[in-house]
């Protein structure tokens, strides 16, 4: 089944989708991604020795802030009143990998997938920014939607195994 491209009107002009007739439901989205870095940078983050500050705390705050500003960054994205946003981390010392998970919630007429993806992206970019003096070759990897719930399309779980 091909889904209708609803971000365009009959004349092909861009528009924000009108969600006023959709039901208000509880909506949740979880997104994940990771960043791989050198052993030196990974140790510095874990030991809180980065000159710019506590990397994970700053990235956590940045990721949550990113969820709240998604509609300013993504064209046609609705401004949502979020009811919750959380950033959590997991680490894989053997691979010098930091994993980021963002969970976002709202009660509304449209989902929060973009907010969760933006939260993960913002947290990962913040980690990169704070660690680039040690390692400019870091790689941001595998940003994806893990799960979403609510709305007409219901519950979705990706086939990917969760990072955290």
Backbone torsions as a table, in degrees:
resi	resn	phi	psi	omega
1	UNK	NA	126.1	178.6
2	UNK	-90.8	127.5	179.7
3	UNK	-81.9	140.8	178.5
4	UNK	-65.1	138.6	176.1
5	UNK	-80.6	96.3	-171.6
6	UNK	-87.3	-1.1	178.4
7	UNK	-87.6	10.8	177.6
8	UNK	-131.6	140.9	176.3
9	UNK	-83.9	-175.0	-176.9
10	UNK	-60.6	-26.6	179.5
11	UNK	-92.8	2.4	179.4
12	UNK	87.1	9.6	178.7
13	UNK	-81.8	142.7	177.7
14	UNK	-67.4	144.7	177.4
15	UNK	-155.2	158.7	171.5
16	UNK	-82.7	136.0	-179.6
17	UNK	-62.8	135.7	176.7
18	UNK	-83.7	111.6	-178.4
19	UNK	-105.0	11.6	-174.0
20	UNK	-62.9	-22.8	179.6
21	UNK	-93.9	-2.9	179.8
22	UNK	-78.4	153.2	178.1
23	UNK	-72.4	145.0	172.9
24	UNK	-80.8	121.5	178.0
25	UNK	-137.5	163.8	172.3
26	UNK	-71.8	134.6	-177.1
27	UNK	-131.1	136.8	179.2
28	UNK	-137.2	143.8	172.9
29	UNK	-141.3	143.1	176.8
30	UNK	-126.4	129.3	177.1
31	UNK	-128.0	155.2	179.6
32	UNK	-139.4	161.7	173.7
33	UNK	-169.6	175.6	-178.3
34	UNK	-147.8	166.3	175.8
35	UNK	-134.6	130.5	177.3
36	UNK	-104.3	135.9	-177.6
37	UNK	-140.4	173.9	177.6
38	UNK	-66.1	160.0	178.0
39	UNK	-61.6	-37.7	179.2
40	UNK	-62.3	-46.1	179.7
41	UNK	-66.7	-43.0	-179.8
42	UNK	-59.2	-47.7	178.8
43	UNK	-60.6	-42.1	-179.6
44	UNK	-62.4	-39.5	177.2
45	UNK	-65.1	-48.9	-176.2
46	UNK	-64.4	-33.5	-179.3
47	UNK	-92.4	6.2	179.3
48	UNK	54.3	48.6	-179.1
49	UNK	-111.8	17.2	178.1
50	UNK	-81.1	129.3	-174.9
51	UNK	-58.2	-30.9	-177.1
52	UNK	-76.9	-9.4	177.7
53	UNK	127.1	-170.1	-179.3
54	UNK	-73.0	102.7	-171.2
55	UNK	-57.3	-48.4	-174.8
56	UNK	-69.3	-35.3	177.1
57	UNK	-66.9	-44.8	179.2
58	UNK	-64.4	-42.6	179.4
59	UNK	-64.3	-35.2	178.0
60	UNK	-63.5	-47.6	178.4
61	UNK	-64.5	-42.4	179.8
62	UNK	-63.0	-42.1	179.9
63	UNK	-62.7	-43.4	177.8
64	UNK	-64.4	-43.0	176.8
65	UNK	-60.4	-38.7	178.5
66	UNK	-60.8	-38.9	178.6
67	UNK	-60.0	-37.7	-176.2
68	UNK	-76.0	-14.5	-176.7
69	UNK	-112.8	11.9	-175.3
70	UNK	-55.8	-43.1	-176.8
71	UNK	-65.8	-18.9	176.5
72	UNK	-82.1	-18.9	-174.9
73	UNK	-102.6	-33.9	-174.6
74	UNK	-107.0	113.9	-179.6
75	UNK	-57.8	141.8	177.9
76	UNK	71.9	4.9	178.8
77	UNK	-83.0	132.1	-178.3
78	UNK	-71.2	144.5	171.6
79	UNK	-75.6	121.7	-175.7
80	UNK	-116.6	146.3	171.7
81	UNK	-88.7	97.4	-178.8
82	UNK	-72.7	141.7	177.7
83	UNK	-103.1	-9.6	177.3
84	UNK	-169.7	146.0	174.7
85	UNK	-153.1	132.1	-179.5
86	UNK	-140.9	141.4	174.4
87	UNK	-117.8	127.4	176.0
88	UNK	-127.0	159.5	-176.1
89	UNK	-126.3	150.3	169.1
90	UNK	-133.2	154.6	179.8
91	UNK	-128.2	151.4	175.2
92	UNK	-128.5	87.9	-175.9
93	UNK	-59.6	-33.6	-178.8
94	UNK	-62.7	-30.6	-179.0
95	UNK	-111.2	8.0	-179.4
96	UNK	50.3	51.2	-174.6
97	UNK	-119.7	134.2	171.5
98	UNK	-112.5	126.8	179.7
99	UNK	-103.9	140.0	-178.6
100	UNK	-121.9	134.0	174.4
101	UNK	-124.1	134.8	177.4
102	UNK	-122.7	126.6	175.9
103	UNK	-116.1	127.0	-178.1
104	UNK	-127.7	142.0	179.7
105	UNK	-133.7	150.8	172.0
106	UNK	-157.5	168.4	167.0
107	UNK	-120.3	114.4	-174.7
108	UNK	-171.8	-162.7	-174.9
109	UNK	-102.4	-2.6	178.8
110	UNK	-145.9	156.1	-172.1
111	UNK	-76.8	173.1	-175.6
112	UNK	-117.3	24.5	179.4
113	UNK	-60.8	-45.1	-178.6
114	UNK	-64.9	-34.7	178.3
115	UNK	-65.7	-42.5	178.9
116	UNK	-64.9	-43.2	178.9
117	UNK	-65.7	-38.0	178.0
118	UNK	-68.5	-38.2	177.5
119	UNK	-61.2	-46.0	177.8
120	UNK	-62.0	-47.5	-177.8
121	UNK	-60.2	-43.9	-179.0
122	UNK	-65.1	-41.9	178.3
123	UNK	-63.6	-43.7	-180.0
124	UNK	-65.8	-41.7	178.0
125	UNK	-64.4	-34.3	177.6
126	UNK	-66.3	-42.4	176.0
127	UNK	-59.0	-46.6	178.9
128	UNK	-57.6	-49.2	-177.3
129	UNK	-59.4	-41.6	-176.1
130	UNK	-75.4	-20.3	-176.0
131	UNK	-109.2	-2.1	-172.2
132	UNK	-65.5	-22.1	177.4
133	UNK	-66.8	-26.6	178.9
134	UNK	-92.7	-38.0	-172.8
135	UNK	-148.3	102.2	177.4
136	UNK	-83.4	-5.9	-177.8
137	UNK	-96.8	13.5	177.8
138	UNK	-56.8	150.5	179.1
139	UNK	-124.0	125.4	173.3
140	UNK	-87.4	129.2	-170.4
141	UNK	-129.9	147.3	159.9
142	UNK	55.3	43.8	174.7
143	UNK	-73.1	124.6	-177.3
144	UNK	-158.1	159.1	174.0
145	UNK	-79.4	126.3	179.9
146	UNK	-92.4	-43.1	-174.2
147	UNK	-159.2	148.1	170.7
148	UNK	-145.3	152.4	179.5
149	UNK	-145.6	149.1	178.1
150	UNK	105.3	159.7	177.8
151	UNK	82.8	-177.9	-175.4
152	UNK	-63.0	-36.6	-177.4
153	UNK	-79.4	-8.1	173.9
154	UNK	73.5	-143.4	-172.5
155	UNK	-94.4	133.7	177.2
156	UNK	-129.0	133.0	171.5
157	UNK	-128.3	128.0	-179.5
158	UNK	-69.4	159.5	176.8
159	UNK	-77.1	-6.3	-178.8
160	UNK	-74.9	144.0	174.1
161	UNK	-75.5	138.0	-177.1
162	UNK	-64.6	146.5	179.3
163	UNK	-76.8	-32.8	-174.6
164	UNK	-110.7	NA	NA
